[in-house]
Amino acid sequence: MLTFRRPTAEDIADLAAHMRDADVDEVLAASGDNPTVALERAVAASSECCVARLSTGVLCIWGVVPMPPATALGPRVGAVWMLTSDLVDLCPLVFWRGCKTVIRDLVSRWDLLCNAIDCRHEKALRWAARLGLRLGDPEVWGHARLPFRLFALKRENLRV
C-alpha cells in the first residue's frame, strides 16, 4: 500500500541511497549537488513536500517551491520537483496512479507549476508528456549547462 506523509531525514537517506541513476544524473546536472544535499535543500525550500512510501521503501519524494508572484494578488506559481527510487521501475502502475492523484491535488491549489527535465532522462520526459506537462524545446540550463526541457502545467492542460 502506498502512503504519503512529510519526509523525514530517514526518508531522505533512503531515497538518496536508492535513487534511479537518471535522477542522480539530473540532480548533478541541474544543481551540482549529490542526491542527499539536493533532497535536503529541496525539502527545506518546499512549502509542501511529501514522501510516497511502500512497505519496501521510498518510492519518491516530491515538493513545490513557491515562486514570488508579480503582485501580492498574483497567481500561485511553484517550481514542482520529484526524485524517484529504483522501486518506480518495479511498481510502475502504483507510481502512475499515485502521481495522477497527487498532480490533480496540486493543480487545484497552484495556478502554474513549472521546472525543467534533463533531456537525457527519457522516462521522466515520457511521464511528463503523459501527464499533460507542456514541454519546451531543449535549452542549455542548470549547473552543468546541459540540455533540459522546461515545462509548465496549468489546471486546464492536465490529462489525467
Helices and strands as residue ranges (DSSP letters): E 3-5, H 9-18, H 21-31, H 35-45, E 48-54, E 57-67, E 77-84, H 87-90, H 92-109, E 112-118, H 122-131, E 134-135, E 139-141, E 146-153, G 155-157
